[in-house]
């Protein structure tokens, strides 16, 4: 790789790891087990400020404790695989001098487990920030404040994500944004159509090549 090192901030779910399919199966299966109405895939696309807020929207007024209890019993056994080629790409980017970060709405409860299950190289990241570590969740641009604190101040950065709220947070924070089409908003809708983005990738494994393509070519000193 010949591109200059930079700060690369990643979303996690459906950007670096495949989450949505397992998420849907878990929620539909557990809902059936505990007697709640079974949510559709379309209903599960929308994710609130937190997981609890998401479930309260799906089942307003319901006692969610049986759902949470059953989830604790089965969730660890459902792996979320990495997007093909992403672990190796992250290692190469890290070796090339890029600082890698994660800013996610996932809670810290299973964050490390999901990354280990997906064989993501935890030691390649300068910081991994779950929702509890952020003063405000996406799409609020203040979600990136833990990165600025760890980096010693605001730095030019690129955010890579799979949802509209990722793009909204990045642009409000003055960051470049690259969309990946591995999330449910792309596979079931029109993401990122109509949004201001700096690049669109089929999946995050293409980021390395995209960075190279954005690097200025060598200067020959000759006039055309």
C-alpha positions in Angstrom: 0.0 0.0 0.0 1.3 3.4 -0.9 -1.4 5.7 0.6 -0.7 8.0 3.5 -1.7 6.8 7.0 -4.9 8.3 8.4 -7.5 7.8 11.1 -10.1 5.2 10.0 -13.2 4.9 12.2 -15.5 1.9 11.7 -19.0 1.0 12.7 -19.1 -2.6 13.8 -22.4 -4.4 13.1 -23.0 -5.1 9.4 -19.9 -3.1 8.6 -17.1 -5.4 10.0 -19.2 -8.3 11.1 -22.5 -9.8 9.7 -25.1 -9.1 12.4 -28.5 -8.6 11.0 -29.4 -12.1 10.0 -28.4 -13.5 13.4 -30.1 -10.6 15.1 -33.4 -11.3 13.2 -33.3 -15.1 14.0 -32.6 -14.5 17.7 -35.3 -11.9 18.2 -37.9 -13.9 16.3 -37.1 -17.2 18.0 -37.0 -15.7 21.5 -40.2 -13.7 20.9 -41.9 -17.0 20.0 -40.5 -18.7 23.1 -41.7 -16.1 25.5 -45.1 -15.3 23.9 -44.4 -12.0 22.3 -45.6 -11.1 18.8 -42.9 -12.1 16.3 -41.3 -9.0 14.7 -40.8 -8.9 11.0 -37.5 -8.3 9.4 -38.6 -4.9 8.3 -39.5 -4.0 11.9 -36.1 -5.0 13.1 -34.2 -2.8 10.6 -34.9 0.3 12.7 -32.6 0.5 15.7 -33.2 3.0 18.5 -30.7 4.8 20.7 -30.2 1.6 22.7 -31.3 -2.0 22.4 -33.8 -1.7 25.2 -35.3 1.4 23.5 -35.6 -0.7 20.3 -37.4 -3.5 22.0 -39.7 -1.1 23.8 -40.7 0.4 20.5 -41.4 -3.1 19.1 -43.4 -4.3 22.1 -44.7 -1.1 23.8 -45.9 -1.8 27.4 -44.8 -5.4 27.4 -42.8 -7.0 30.2 -39.5 -7.5 28.5 -37.7 -9.3 31.4 -38.6 -12.8 30.1 -37.1 -11.8 26.7 -33.9 -10.5 28.3 -33.6 -13.7 30.5 -34.0 -16.0 27.5 -31.6 -13.9 25.4 -28.9 -14.3 28.1 -29.3 -18.1 27.9 -28.8 -18.4 24.1 -27.1 -15.3 22.7 -23.5 -16.3 23.3 -23.9 -19.5 21.2 -24.9 -17.5 18.1 -21.7 -16.3 16.4 -21.7 -13.2 14.2 -19.1 -13.9 11.4 -16.8 -11.2 10.0 -17.3 -9.8 6.6 -15.1 -11.9 4.3 -11.6 -10.5 4.0 -12.0 -7.8 6.7 -9.7 -9.3 9.5 -6.8 -9.6 7.1 -7.5 -6.1 5.7 -7.5 -4.5 9.1 -4.2 -6.1 9.9 -2.7 -4.7 6.7 -4.1 -1.2 7.3 -2.7 -1.3 10.9 0.7 -2.4 9.7 0.7 0.4 7.1 0.4 3.0 9.9 -3.3 3.8 9.9 -5.0 4.3 13.3 -8.1 2.2 13.5 -11.1 2.9 15.8 -14.6 1.6 16.3 -17.6 3.7 17.3 -20.7 1.5 17.6 -24.2 1.5 19.2 -23.5 -2.0 20.4 -23.2 -2.2 24.2 -20.0 -3.4 25.8 -21.7 -6.6 27.2 -20.9 -8.8 24.2 -18.7 -6.4 22.2 -15.4 -8.2 22.8 -17.1 -11.6 22.4 -18.6 -10.7 19.0 -15.2 -9.4 17.8 -13.4 -12.5 19.0 -16.0 -14.8 17.4 -15.4 -13.0 14.1 -11.6 -13.2 14.4 -11.3 -9.4 14.3 -7.8 -8.3 15.5 -8.6 -6.4 18.7 -4.9 -5.4 19.1 -5.0 -3.4 15.8 -7.5 -0.8 17.2 -6.4 2.3 19.0 -9.8 2.5 20.6 -13.1 0.6 20.6 -16.0 2.6 22.0 -19.4 1.0 22.7 -22.5 3.1 23.3 -21.9 3.4 27.1 -18.6 5.2 26.4 -20.3 7.9 24.2 -21.9 11.0 25.6 -24.6 10.7 22.9 -25.3 7.9 20.5 -25.4 8.1 16.7 -26.7 10.0 14.8 -25.4 12.7 17.2 -21.9 13.7 16.1 -20.8 13.8 19.7 -20.6 10.0 19.5 -17.0 10.5 18.2 -15.8 12.4 21.3 -14.1 9.4 22.8 -12.0 9.1 19.7 -11.0 12.8 19.9 -10.1 12.3 23.6 -8.0 9.3 22.9 -6.4 10.9 19.8 -5.4 14.0 21.7 -7.8 16.2 19.8 -9.9 16.3 16.7 -8.2 14.8 13.7 -9.2 14.4 10.0 -10.9 11.0 9.8 -12.9 8.7 7.7 -16.0 6.9 9.0 -17.1 3.7 7.5 -20.7 2.5 8.1 -23.8 0.8 6.8 -26.7 3.0 7.9 -28.1 6.5 7.3 -27.4 7.4 10.9 -23.7 6.6 10.3 -23.7 9.0 7.4 -25.6 11.7 9.4 -23.2 11.4 12.4 -20.1 11.6 10.2 -21.2 14.6 8.1 -22.4 16.5 11.2 -19.0 15.9 12.7 -17.2 17.0 9.6 -15.8 13.6 8.7 -15.5 11.9 5.4 -17.9 9.0 5.0 -17.8 5.8 3.1 -20.9 3.6 2.8 -20.8 -0.1 2.8 -23.8 -2.1 1.4 -23.7 -5.0 3.8 -26.4 -3.7 6.2 -30.2 -4.1 6.1 -30.8 -0.6 4.9 -29.0 -1.5 1.7 -30.2 -5.0 1.3 -33.8 -4.1 2.0 -33.9 -0.5 0.9 -32.1 2.2 -1.0 -29.0 3.0 1.2 -27.0 5.1 0.5 -29.1 6.7 -2.4 -29.5 10.4 -2.0 -26.9 10.7 0.7 -23.7 12.7 0.6 -21.0 10.2 0.7 -17.3 10.1 -0.3 -17.4 6.5 -1.5 -19.7 3.4 -1.8 -18.3 -0.1 -1.3 -19.9 -3.4 -1.7 -18.3 -4.4 1.6 -15.6 -3.1 4.0 -13.0 -5.4 2.5 -12.8 -3.1 -0.5 -11.7 -0.1 1.7 -8.0 -0.8 1.2 -8.3 -0.6 -2.6 -10.5 2.5 -2.3 -7.9 4.3 -0.3 -5.2 3.5 -2.8 -7.5 4.8 -5.6 -7.9 8.1 -3.8 -4.1 8.6 -3.4 -2.6 11.2 -5.9 -0.4 9.6 -8.5 3.3 10.3 -8.8 4.4 13.7 -10.2 6.7 13.5 -13.2 7.6 17.2 -13.4 6.7 17.3 -17.0 4.0 19.6 -18.5 1.3 18.1 -20.6 
